[in-house]
Amino acid sequence: MDIKTLIHHNLDELLYLADKKGVLNTDLVVKVGAYVGAAVLRGRYADKKEVTQEEINGVFGIVGDFCKTSFGRSYTKVHFKKMTALALELLQETTFDADVEAFIKDLQG
């Protein structure tokens, strides 16, 4: 599975869960995008011990394009900036892996 397909699959799954639960809104779209993007970058770092700026831009480009295509005018540049800032904050947390699991469990619950 290529990176774009992986990201789209994860976004689809989590946004579907949020919609099914009746909690889907633009703030949650931002949060889902941040977690998915951060998790992909974390996985890349764990595997290769580095992540280039090009890879970061590529991951967030894929996430941003997906959200823009899915939500149209409801998803703006402001949302994109919030998403990337949140993802970078999440990656700073030493509890990131557990936080991702908790976030997903909360959507499933």
C-alpha positions as CSV (number, residue, x, y, z in Angstrom):
1,M,0.0,0.0,0.0
2,D,1.5,3.4,-1.0
3,I,1.6,6.3,1.4
4,K,-1.3,8.2,-0.2
5,T,-3.6,5.1,-0.1
6,L,-2.6,4.5,3.6
7,I,-3.4,8.0,4.6
8,H,-6.7,8.0,2.7
9,H,-7.7,4.7,4.3
10,N,-6.9,6.0,7.8
11,L,-8.7,9.3,7.3
12,D,-11.7,7.4,5.8
13,E,-11.9,5.0,8.8
14,L,-11.6,7.7,11.5
15,L,-13.9,10.2,9.8
16,Y,-16.4,7.4,9.3
17,L,-16.3,6.5,13.0
18,A,-16.7,10.2,13.9
19,D,-19.7,10.6,11.6
20,K,-21.3,7.3,12.8
21,K,-20.9,8.6,16.4
22,G,-22.5,11.9,15.4
23,V,-19.5,14.0,16.5
24,L,-18.0,15.0,13.1
25,N,-17.3,18.7,12.8
26,T,-14.4,20.8,11.4
27,D,-12.5,20.8,14.7
28,L,-12.6,17.0,14.8
29,V,-11.5,16.9,11.1
30,V,-8.5,19.0,12.0
31,K,-7.7,16.7,14.9
32,V,-8.1,13.5,12.8
33,G,-5.9,15.0,10.1
34,A,-3.3,15.9,12.7
35,Y,-3.2,12.5,14.3
36,V,-3.1,10.7,11.0
37,G,-0.3,12.9,9.6
38,A,1.6,12.7,12.8
39,A,1.3,9.0,13.1
40,V,2.6,8.5,9.5
41,L,5.5,10.7,10.2
42,R,6.2,8.9,13.5
43,G,6.2,5.6,11.7
44,R,8.6,7.0,9.1
45,Y,10.9,8.3,11.8
46,A,10.8,5.0,13.7
47,D,11.7,3.1,10.5
48,K,14.3,5.4,9.0
49,K,15.5,7.5,12.0
50,E,14.8,10.7,9.9
51,V,12.1,12.6,8.2
52,T,12.8,15.1,5.6
53,Q,10.9,18.4,5.1
54,E,9.9,17.1,1.7
55,E,8.2,14.0,3.4
56,I,6.5,16.3,6.0
57,N,5.2,18.5,3.2
58,G,4.1,15.4,1.2
59,V,2.2,13.9,4.1
60,F,0.4,17.1,5.0
61,G,-0.3,17.8,1.3
62,I,-2.1,14.4,1.0
63,V,-4.0,15.0,4.2
64,G,-4.9,18.6,3.3
65,D,-6.0,17.6,-0.2
66,F,-8.2,14.8,1.1
67,C,-9.9,17.1,3.6
68,K,-10.4,19.9,1.0
69,T,-11.9,17.4,-1.5
70,S,-14.1,15.8,1.2
71,F,-15.3,19.0,2.9
72,G,-14.9,21.7,0.3
73,R,-15.3,25.3,1.6
74,S,-15.8,24.0,5.1
75,Y,-12.1,23.1,5.2
76,T,-10.0,26.3,4.9
77,K,-6.3,27.3,5.0
78,V,-6.9,28.2,8.7
79,H,-8.0,24.6,9.4
80,F,-4.9,23.3,7.5
81,K,-2.6,25.5,9.6
82,K,-4.3,24.4,12.8
83,M,-3.9,20.8,11.7
84,T,-0.2,21.0,10.9
85,A,0.6,22.9,14.1
86,L,-1.4,20.4,16.2
87,A,0.4,17.4,14.5
88,L,3.8,18.9,15.4
89,E,2.6,19.5,18.9
90,L,1.4,15.9,19.2
91,L,4.7,14.6,18.0
92,Q,6.5,16.4,20.8
93,E,4.6,14.4,23.4
94,T,6.5,11.5,24.9
95,T,3.1,9.8,25.2
96,F,2.3,10.1,21.5
97,D,1.8,6.4,20.8
98,A,-0.6,6.0,23.7
99,D,-2.3,9.2,22.8
100,V,-3.0,7.9,19.3
101,E,-4.5,4.7,20.6
102,A,-6.7,6.6,23.1
103,F,-7.9,8.9,20.4
104,I,-8.9,6.0,18.1
105,K,-10.6,4.1,21.0
106,D,-12.6,7.2,21.9
107,L,-13.8,7.4,18.3
108,Q,-14.7,3.7,18.3
109,G,-16.4,3.9,21.7
